[in-house]
């Protein structure tokens, strides 16, 4: 006679101990990674606040170093590029997370899903941490269907809206990351995604900045190497010289 899991829970745990242990390790690893990323993000804000105390002096030093490495015109351009790239990435990350959380919250209010405030905060935190917000909208969809407050047609409509809101960052992020930056949007986006894959949230800022600077330096080198300038001397032909 086969016993149900509810009647023999210790035996079930004993039989699947290794599988349960592997799943628990994976979940703890994911939570530790998320916690480490959020902690680094919070610490970066603290460090940034301390640095901002000497922001003017630091900006002047960075400008003088850039001018020393290149020249006055290119030095100012590089400093401006770094500033605009970091600002665009910050606005893109936080702005997109806020817009997405608001979309999710408004749809949940219209759908009559309880605990909207908790879902909103979770969506905002996950959006800033660059974790898919669908992890928040999926439980909300399940809760909405379990309550049964609406008909099937309305539940389907709200489900589609929540899924779209949960993936809205895929459209909003490319639109906002490249605003005000003297580099193409794909360059900033690729740098941010590559940096985030390599070093988490902080790497997103570093990757976008380094790739934007590298792009501008490369294009400057390409443009400086162009021929056909109006100042190029013209060598007279032998027939003209006679």
Steps between C-alpha positions, in 0.01 A plus 500: 500500500644839393481770761414855399765770559278665762500181708870423461676837464823391681530202269445716195772743614735209567445354154555830318760648735766552233259664254357726769852595606599593144187711454558674834863575406393649168234716664743619768758577231250710307391685815863560600579638155198731512588614851861564404395705200256709703757550775759616248243734347419653840869534588562672168240763592673555835840535334351729235351720773841530666670577169239765416625700797812569295317476168621829353865433583472143370342614174774759453769238564340258253480776242867594543608134480299448181648816347849387597449160337354644178453871435266770626220441251502120522549507877185704555311273258609182684398637840164609361453157341573320830259723690218470248541122467486436875203735533317332211555151641385610847190668360436202276525247782311688771259672261405181320460315832268773632291513181471123491402477867235769446359312201480179701341681796235678291399179321476316834281775645266485200494120519417512872802297610570540875835605654582732210750695711708190570502402133595857402799510736616156387470600134699818566777315684526229236502762224788690659686174559449409131302186588197415280185658645304206361598330827258744669225506239479119474389452866263796459342333198463174690342686793256677269384174342466331840277778633258469209368856534474549123381301205731294284521766228602777743751272671660427163521873422656582839740208460620631164540852641701376798726290277560800272570723803741241638700507177469874429862561600614321184351788299550793740863429586644541148301823458629662820858374528632696202334837572743792517808287429743579219504136398248278320236336714607143407852574627372616839253211520759234411746646749238503776386143430855367472611676816198373691569143383863528611479700824136549595334837552821700539641338187204635307622858556866414444434300184283768340752774581807309379335387178373853426847646560659229288253569221570875503878447507478253211280730292729795575796295378308401186398858424850637561634250249278615216667637189379760256513794742484846346840588650677216315744657253437433134803389299493663156505279195800510267292655222371772732851581614616572144 
